Amino acid sequence: MTLKNSKIALALFCFLSIAFFNGCAYSFSGTSLPPEVKTFSVSTFPNNSGQGPSILSQSVTNNFRDFFQRNSNLDLVQRNGDLIFEGQIIGYEISPVAPQIQDGVDVAARNRLTLRLQVKFTNTKDPKQSFDQSFSAIRDFPQSLNINQIDEAQIRQLMDQMMTEIFNRSVANW
């Protein structure tokens, strides 16, 4: 081994040793959680918007759980996790966008679905990180699509937009 290679190996060994022994909170998953945070729980998000498909509450709750399981190393528990997510669906609104004139009449070329959640996040290990905040996401659909045809996969795409923001706010501290 050359002198240059041994210096690089020594530097890498020192960096990894310091990171390991300090129990640093940095993770390559993008989270910045201390090592004592190991679990999370998500309560059912009731649909208090008065709108939306009957599956909306369950879809939002499942998408929330799935997103955190895919993007963190935290274990999902039924209740009383180290991180607790509670909330409700406060908005499910459809509005016309992209107006155009068709046969002399103004019509919307697309419809916009807006989904809004109120999220209460409790970090039991570091209460300063806790928050209660609303989040929203939008998705445009062709005007020809019947709103009743919006399915769970499309709601999941909408939720992924919002979940990135919630994830960053709660565990990535961005």
Residue pairs with C-beta under 8 A, 6 or more apart in sequence:
1 9
19 26
23 34
23 35
25 32
25 33
25 34
25 35
26 32
27 33
27 73
29 71
29 72
29 73
30 71
30 172
31 71
31 72
31 73
31 171
31 172
32 171
32 172
32 173
33 72
33 74
33 171
34 125
34 126
36 82
36 125
37 74
37 82
37 83
37 123
37 125
38 74
38 75
38 82
39 74
39 75
39 76
39 77
39 81
39 82
39 83
40 68
40 72
40 74
40 75
40 76
40 77
40 81
40 82
40 83
40 84
40 85
41 76
41 77
41 78
41 79
41 80
41 81
41 83
41 84
41 85
42 61
42 64
42 65
42 68
42 76
42 85
42 86
43 61
43 79
43 84
43 85
43 86
43 87
44 57
44 58
44 61
45 57
45 60
45 61
45 64
45 87
45 88
45 89
45 117
46 57
46 88
46 89
47 56
47 57
47 60
47 88
47 89
47 92
48 88
48 89
48 90
49 89
49 90
49 91
49 92
49 93
49 116
51 91
51 92
51 93
51 94
52 89
52 92
53 59
53 148
53 150
53 155
55 152
55 155
56 89
56 92
56 155
57 89
59 152
59 155
59 156
59 159
60 89
60 115
60 117
60 155
60 159
63 155
63 156
63 159
63 160
63 163
64 85
64 159
64 163
64 166
65 76
67 159
67 160
67 163
67 167
68 74
68 76
68 85
68 167
68 171
69 76
71 167
72 167
72 171
74 81
74 82
74 83
74 171
81 124
82 123
82 124
82 125
83 121
83 122
83 123
83 124
83 170
83 171
84 121
84 122
84 124
85 119
85 120
85 121
85 170
86 119
86 120
86 122
87 117
87 118
87 119
87 120
88 117
88 118
89 115
89 116
89 117
90 116
90 117
90 118
90 134
91 114
91 115
91 116
91 136
92 113
92 114
92 115
92 116
93 113
93 114
93 116
94 111
94 112
94 113
94 114
94 147
95 111
95 112
95 114
96 107
96 108
96 110
96 111
96 112
96 143
97 108
97 109
97 110
97 111
97 112
97 140
98 108
98 109
98 110
98 140
99 106
99 107
99 108
99 109
100 106
100 107
100 108
100 109
101 107
107 143
108 143
109 142
109 143
110 140
110 141
110 142
110 143
111 140
111 141
111 142
111 143
111 145
111 147
112 138
112 139
112 140
112 141
113 138
113 139
113 140
113 141
113 147
113 150
113 158
114 136
114 137
114 138
115 136
115 137
115 138
115 155
115 158
115 159
115 162
116 134
116 135
116 136
117 134
117 135
117 136
117 162
117 166
118 132
118 133
118 134
119 131
119 132
119 133
119 134
119 135
119 166
120 131
120 132
121 129
121 130
121 131
121 132
121 133
121 166
121 169
121 170
122 130
123 129
123 130
123 170
129 170
129 173
131 169
131 170
133 169
135 162
135 165
135 166
136 162
137 158
137 159
137 161
137 162
137 165
138 158
138 161
139 154
139 157
139 158
139 161
141 150
141 154
168 174
